[in-house]
Amino acid sequence: ARDTLTADMAIDVRLEKAGTAIRFRELFLSAFGDAWTGGGDFSVFIGDTVARFEDIELHSRSGAVFADGRYDMKRKTLDGGISFERVALDLANRAKLLGAPLAGKARGSILLTGAAADPDLAVDVAVDGARVDTIDVDSLRARVRYAQGRWSIDSLRAASPSGAVDLRGELSGASLADLRRGNREALD
């Protein structure tokens, strides 16, 4: 079924003085109606105060996702990023993340640094051949930064068969935590 997750993996686990090192030699996932294969070095280290994720890759017919990062459990901070290529936007539909149906392919990156509760972000995303519900969008390009409740839109351009829109500027007053809680009043 599309709402189940199954995994088949071969891993090496090494107990070290500083923590546990896990290397995924093979990883096959079935998630959201797709078969995903692990790639890269794909290693995880979990210590007393830090967790590191290095050279993690997942590939499927719906795209590829790459991740590296570090979480400091003592300070509750993040430092890492996710990049993606050819990711099918209908994954959001299959994962039941959004109410409106999506289609198209996306590529880009998301970098996170700072406090895990409200990290700084740098987002660079390009979407081609998109459809949001019944609206066609030929292309979308967004470069957005976020830090401490302030969103900086370096560039946002959407082009459709009926025209294009460009947007730049700043928004303040809405933290990531507000948006996760669905606090729409933060932007009012």
Backbone hydrogen bonds, N-H to C=O, Kabsch-Sander energy under -0.5 kcal/mol:
donor,donor_aa,acceptor,acceptor_aa,energy
4,T,1,A,-1.2
6,T,30,S,-1.9
8,D,28,F,-2.5
10,A,26,E,-2.1
12,D,23,R,-2.6
14,R,21,A,-3.0
16,E,14,R,-0.6
16,E,19,G,-3.3
19,G,16,E,-0.6
20,T,46,I,-2.9
21,A,14,R,-2.9
22,I,20,T,-0.5
22,I,44,V,-3.6
23,R,12,D,-2.6
24,F,42,F,-2.8
25,R,10,A,-2.0
25,R,23,R,-0.9
26,E,10,A,-1.8
28,F,8,D,-2.5
29,L,36,W,-3.0
30,S,6,T,-2.7
31,A,29,L,-0.5
31,A,34,D,-2.3
32,F,2,R,-0.6
32,F,4,T,-0.6
34,D,31,A,-1.7
36,W,29,L,-3.4
36,W,34,D,-0.5
37,T,59,H,-2.8
38,G,27,L,-3.1
39,G,57,E,-1.8
42,F,55,D,-2.4
43,S,54,E,-2.2
44,V,22,I,-3.2
45,F,52,R,-2.6
46,I,20,T,-2.8
47,G,45,F,-0.5
47,G,50,V,-3.5
48,D,18,A,-0.8
51,A,71,Y,-2.5
52,R,45,F,-2.7
53,F,69,G,-2.9
54,E,43,S,-2.9
56,I,67,A,-2.6
57,E,39,G,-1.1
57,E,55,D,-0.5
58,L,65,V,-2.5
59,H,37,T,-2.2
60,S,63,G,-2.5
63,G,60,S,-1.7
64,A,85,E,-2.3
65,V,58,L,-2.7
66,F,83,S,-3.0
67,A,56,I,-2.6
68,D,81,G,-1.9
69,G,53,F,-3.0
70,R,79,D,-1.3
71,Y,51,A,-3.1
72,D,77,T,-2.6
73,M,49,T,-2.3
73,M,71,Y,-0.8
74,K,49,T,-1.0
76,K,72,D,-1.9
77,T,72,D,-1.3
78,L,114,G,-3.2
79,D,70,R,-1.8
80,G,112,L,-2.6
81,G,68,D,-3.0
82,I,110,I,-2.5
83,S,66,F,-2.5
84,F,108,G,-2.5
85,E,64,A,-2.2
87,V,106,A,-2.4
88,A,62,S,-2.7
89,L,104,G,-2.6
91,L,88,A,-1.8
92,A,89,L,-1.7
93,N,89,L,-0.6
94,R,90,D,-2.4
95,A,91,L,-2.4
96,K,93,N,-1.3
97,L,92,A,-2.7
98,L,92,A,-0.7
103,A,131,R,-1.5
105,K,128,D,-2.1
106,A,87,V,-2.1
107,R,126,A,-2.4
108,G,84,F,-2.4
109,S,124,D,-2.4
110,I,82,I,-2.9
111,L,122,A,-2.4
112,L,80,G,-3.1
113,T,120,D,-1.9
114,G,78,L,-1.8
116,A,76,K,-3.1
118,D,115,A,-0.9
120,D,113,T,-3.3
121,L,146,Y,-2.2
122,A,111,L,-1.6
123,V,144,V,-3.5
124,D,109,S,-2.5
125,V,142,A,-2.7
126,A,107,R,-2.8
127,V,140,L,-3.0
128,D,105,K,-2.5
129,G,138,D,-2.6
130,A,137,V,-2.2
131,R,103,A,-1.8
132,V,135,I,-2.6
133,D,101,P,-3.5
133,D,131,R,-0.6
134,T,132,V,-0.7
135,I,132,V,-2.6
136,D,134,T,-0.6
137,V,130,A,-2.9
138,D,159,A,-1.2
139,S,159,A,-1.8
140,L,127,V,-2.2
141,R,157,R,-2.6
142,A,125,V,-3.0
143,R,155,S,-3.0
144,V,123,V,-2.5
145,R,152,S,-2.7
146,Y,121,L,-2.4
147,A,150,R,-2.1
150,R,147,A,-1.6
151,W,149,G,-0.5
151,W,171,L,-3.4
152,S,145,R,-3.2
152,S,150,R,-0.5
153,I,151,W,-0.6
153,I,169,G,-3.6
154,D,143,R,-1.7
154,D,152,S,-1.0
155,S,143,R,-1.7
156,L,167,L,-1.2
157,R,141,R,-2.7
158,A,165,V,-2.3
159,A,139,S,-2.8
160,S,163,G,-3.5
163,G,160,S,-1.7
165,V,158,A,-2.5
167,L,156,L,-2.4
169,G,153,I,-2.0
171,L,151,W,-2.3
173,G,149,G,-1.6
174,A,149,G,-0.9
175,S,173,G,-0.5
179,L,175,S,-2.0
180,R,176,L,-2.6
181,R,177,A,-2.0
182,G,178,D,-0.5
182,G,179,L,-0.8
183,N,178,D,-3.1
184,R,182,G,-1.6
186,A,183,N,-1.1
187,L,184,R,-1.1
188,D,185,E,-1.1
